[in-house]
Amino acid sequence: EAQTRIVGPYGCMVVLEQSLEVEQHIRIINLLTSKTNPAVIVWRGHQGAEGWELGIELIDPEMNFWGLDL
């Protein structure tokens, strides 16, 4: 489970306790909407007290994946 910091129609930046590798394929689950989407790690930032900063790109996302007006 990750903490989402920034979201956009094509991806997000999260903080996650475990480190994932750049180009690693994952599946994102939006816990508020129960929607899922394949994704890929495109950036790994610094490790802080809460975990690793990770940039995630959604693969062929639904435009309303986040349930927000973006």
Contact map, one row per residue, 1 for C-alpha under 8 A:
1110000000000001000000000000000000000000000000000000000000000000000000
1111000000000111100000000000000000000000000000000000000000000000000000
1111100000000111000000000000000000000000000000000000000000000000000000
0111111000011110000000000000000000000000000000000000000000000000000000
0011111000011110000000000000000000000000000000000000000000000000000000
0001111100011100000000000000000000000000000000000000000000000000000000
0001111110111000000000000000000000000000000000000000000000000000010000
0000011111110000000000000000000000000000000000000000000000000000000001
0000001111100000000000000000000000000000000000000000000000001011110001
0000000111110000000000000000000000000000000000000000000011101000000000
0000001111111000000000000000000000000000000000000000001111000000000000
0001111101111100000000000000000000000000000000000000001110000000000000
0001111000111110000000000000000000000000000000000000111100000000000000
0111110000011111000000000000000000000000000000000001111100000000000000
0111100000001111100000000000000000000000000000000111110000000000000000
1110000000000111111000000000000000000000000000000111110000000000000000
0100000000000011111000000000000000000000000000000111000000000000000000
0000000000000001111100000000000000000000000000000011000000000000000000
0000000000000001111110000000000000000000000000000011000000000000000000
0000000000000000011111010000000000000000100100000000010000000000000000
0000000000000000001111110000000000000000100100000000000000000000000000
0000000000000000000111110000000000000001111100000000000000000000000000
0000000000000000000011111000000000000001110000000000000000000000000000
0000000000000000000111111100000000000001100000000000000000000000000000
0000000000000000000000111110000000000111100000000000000000000000000000
0000000000000000000000011111000000000111100000000000000000000000000000
0000000000000000000000001111100000011110000000000000000000000000000000
0000000000000000000000000111110000011110000000000000000000000000000000
0000000000000000000000000011111001111000000000000000000000000000000000
0000000000000000000000000001111111110000000000000000000000000000110000
0000000000000000000000000000111111100000000000000000000000000000000000
0000000000000000000000000000011111000000000000000000000000000000000000
0000000000000000000000000000011111100000000000000000000000000000111000
0000000000000000000000000000111111110000000000000000000000000000000000
0000000000000000000000000000111011111000000000000000000000000000100000
0000000000000000000000000011110001111100000000000000000000000000100000
0000000000000000000000000011100000111110000000000000000001101000100000
0000000000000000000000001111000000011111000000000000000001110000000000
0000000000000000000000001111000000001111100000000000000111100000000000
0000000000000000000001111100000000000111110000000000000111100000000000
0000000000000000000111111100000000000011111100000000011110000000000000
0000000000000000000001100000000000000001111100000000011110000000000000
0000000000000000000001000000000000000000111110000000011100000000000000
0000000000000000000111000000000000000000111111000001111000000000000000
0000000000000000000000000000000000000000001111100001111000000000000000
0000000000000000000000000000000000000000000111110001100000000000000000
0000000000000000000000000000000000000000000011111111100000000000000000
0000000000000000000000000000000000000000000001111111100000000000000000
0000000000000000000000000000000000000000000000111110000000000000000000
0000000000000011100000000000000000000000000000111111000000000000000000
0000000000000011111000000000000000000000000000111111100000000000000000
0000000000000111111000000000000000000000000111110111110000000000000000
0000000000001111000000000000000000000000000111110011111000000000000000
0000000000001111000100000000000000000000111110000001111100000000000000
0000000000111100000000000000000000000000111110000000111110000000000000
0000000000111100000000000000000000000011111000000000011111000000000000
0000000001110000000000000000000000000011110000000000001111100000000000
0000000001100000000000000000000000001111000000000000000111111000000000
0000000001000000000000000000000000001111000000000000000011111000000000
0000000000000000000000000000000000000100000000000000000001111100000000
0000000011000000000000000000000000001000000000000000000001111110100000
0000000000000000000000000000000000000000000000000000000000011111100000
0000000010000000000000000000000000000000000000000000000000001111110000
0000000010000000000000000000000000000000000000000000000000000111111110
0000000010000000000000000000010010111000000000000000000000001111111100
0000001010000000000000000000010010000000000000000000000000000011111100
0000000000000000000000000000000010000000000000000000000000000001111110
0000000000000000000000000000000000000000000000000000000000000001111111
0000000000000000000000000000000000000000000000000000000000000001001111
0000000110000000000000000000000000000000000000000000000000000000000111
